Amino acid sequence: MSDATPADTAATRDYSKTLFLPRTDFPMRAGLPTREPLLLERWEKTDLYGQLRARGQGRPKFVLHDGPPYANGNIHIGTALNKILKDVIVRSMGALGYEANYVPGWDCHGLPIEWKIEEQYRAKGRNKDAVPVIEFRQECRAFAAQWLDVQRAEFQRLGVTGDWAHPYATMAFPAEAAIADELMKFAMSGQLYRGSKPVMWSVVEKTALAEAEVEYEEHISDTIFVAFPIRKGGEGALAGARVVIWTTTPWTIPGNRAVAYSKKIAYGLYRVTAAPEDNWAKTGESYILADALAAGVFKAARVESFERVADVSAADLAALTLAHPLHGLGYGFDVPVLDGDHVTDESGTGFVHTAPSHGREDFELWMASGRLLRERGIDTTIPYTVDADSVLTEAAPGFTGTRVLTQKGEKGDANKAVMAALTEAGALIARGVLRHQYPHSWRSKKPVIFRNTPQWFIAMDRPVDSLGNRTLREVALQAIDDTQWVPPQGKNRINGMVANRPDWVVSRQRAWGVPITVFVNRETGEILRDERVNARIVEAFRQEGADAWFTDADGARFLAPEHDPAAYERVTDVLDVWFDSGSTHAFVLDDPEAFPGLSGVTRRRDGGEDRVMYLEGSDQHRGWFQSSLLESAGTRGRAPYDIVLTHGFVLDGKGLKMSKSKGNVVAPQSVIKDSGADILRLWVAASDYTDDLRIGPEIIKTFAETYRKLRNSLRWMLGSLAHRVEGDDVPLSEMPELERLILHRLAELDAEIREAYAAFDTKRVVALLNGFMTGDLSSFYFDVRKDALYCDPVSSVRRRASLQVIDEAFRRAAIWLAPVLAFTAEEAWLDRYRSETGSVHLQTLPHTPVEWRDDALAERWQKIRRVRRVVTGALEIERAAKRIGASLEAAPVVHVADPDLLAAVEGVDFADICITSDITVVAGEGPAEAFRLDEVRGVAVEPRPAEGRKCARSWRVTPEVGQDAEYPDVTPRDAQALREWDAAHPEASAA
């Protein structure tokens, strides 16, 4: 038996061993670059994707159909943004109770990949045209397969969960068969036709381009003002006058066939009254111009003075027939003057040079005027003045062999030649240059030209039986109305594009792609429509891939025995890759054998609960969103999606476009290596993705700091929960008010986070969780309850209730955070709930009892916390002045003049809430020197030191220390805690 007295024992005892301090293996330093790959391995080992599918059986479906990226290089920060956002939404919809599935996919055909192979050929001095088409296609296939594997690993490293073992690829044989089948549906319905229209043409890549394949870059163009002589209808005042046009494409003058005016514009006859002797616009010459533009034209033409001679009416203009400005050089045809809605008086001359082989509006006006032209004896044939290499043809007399652009996409000699000829003919009155935005190929980065070529089109305005005698445009516009657009303005954007778009050019003059699988009758030019032929094509593609089309020179294997191969032309153009990707719904969403987890969706607008989302960058309103819409509308009469969500682009930290030359590119691989994927995921989710996003070193640091605070909140909860006894719960009615307040906040957050996730508002989710975990929990609740959690007896209702509330808060916080911080939430979950196969990602949002919600209590505690802010502010000054060390050395007097605030703090242990050893609350304004905050009126605080002795265990300063003879150096509360601790640890207490 020891002879030591209680006082002796107290003097030597280490009380820290009796405290319930946080204890966890969850590290403060995340080490995400090392830890995240281990979690990826775990997810693969435990088949997390398979578990998610099993969990979702019987639930409503939420399918995020992946917009296929090109398999032609490493991912960049934009693709990282896209894939992370998709994953956040899929995980959140799973947490909301959907069977949320994601199958990744790749676009494997088309010019981006073909262009890479051609670059390799050029580097080796090989000629692509000398390589058999099948061999070339196989090289493209191998290239795409290689990059598909690279990108798959990079996407998985971002924490994206999906069916990575079974992705879709447009070059897979079943996919190629489905794409061809979709194309043949358009052929069978009569929507597919071969026509001749001006299309955007890449000289470098030698193919037609869709609008989605061009980007507008700054370009310097030659500009010319050209005078067209009046050949007929120029009697009276108009005798000898000329009509002036302005154009930025001098090389198209050989293709001119008309001049357009507008009956809405006021025109006049103008005469030059003074000009330099050597001027192109001579004194005495007369020109017809739009009144609003005449002064500008004469300024450009260096005319010193001019006069307006007469009005020129729309009827006067309609009666005119002009001569081509180069009529003496082989252009002796009539040039009609036509009324065009596209003509304005905003710039130029008020007249538009019309070359139907080189512009959409020119073409449409020419075609619409066909009857009128024929009545006037004008040949309506559209000339092919420029070939695939941008060389002017024999249809451009005097300029044959000149080039618009070189093979490298640089300016050729055609402009110079045309301008020289116009000058020689006396038709040029002014010239200049214009810096403007001009279409460039998004791959070669070189300017495109508009040229008339034979192409395959899908008609936008042809009523067809399969659509209920409606047009594709009508069906598509209705489908846009039926779709939810996030953000809502996306609807107006795509609606305007579809309402005004021309017929869809679906042909490309390339090798790597799904061919246009139609045969054309050599005599009639009609497309062969035979379901038996179509079925043979589809089956061959399923077995051999699209190469099957190129292994049979005359198509006999598909045509025989019903049709004579010699009577039909086999089309060798390939499909626009936008048709490929626009058809992906056909073999990903609609084929129950290919992806059974995605098929059989019953859409909400059809009375079901299932939903299909498409999610891509905002540029896809003119790309994948639109091609998918048109393809599905044309074959199914509806959109393939229920929801379309768009995000912005990624800029650097200063809001500038990223470029290697500027050195401001942020690579996701580098961020992951240095900071971890969860930092990128937090950046994506916390940003306003509906606008352009910024990222740079300082922004990454900011999100790393936000992440650190969230992680520390999780860590502290895990450490405290190490002392939680499962099932040792306190009824809600017996809980202290502070615990009931936190439960109320959990109930509030439950509703808000469900609503935000359902609205795909990830930014709000992060803001709510950050505010709750760092504000309500870390800087308030945890701070207040540390004393009770560390020092209260095991039996303490306050301590037990606090642990119970922290358990509830942790569980919800981990599940709420899981879609965003996929790795960290999993790591924390596994630290709390040890399991071989468990995962936070298998959880749905927990049920929250309605009785937790207590708005009256919350309103009262808002007032309590307002008063606490004044106390905290006063103590901060005392600490800064070194009059106190910790807040437990204080016992302030709080004067409360506001009766509502005074009533709120009555009945609570306000010293406990303010973390002081004692506190006195009195009614009244308080002395003038007391501390006050302007934003909290009616509260004043007098800081005073606490009286008594310092508790050796909890460090409270109070006269109560020493009241328990068995534990003379601690408070009675701590004495009871020690008594219970010693009883539970007899060996330790004896020692």
Disulfide bonds with the S-S distance in Angstrom:
none
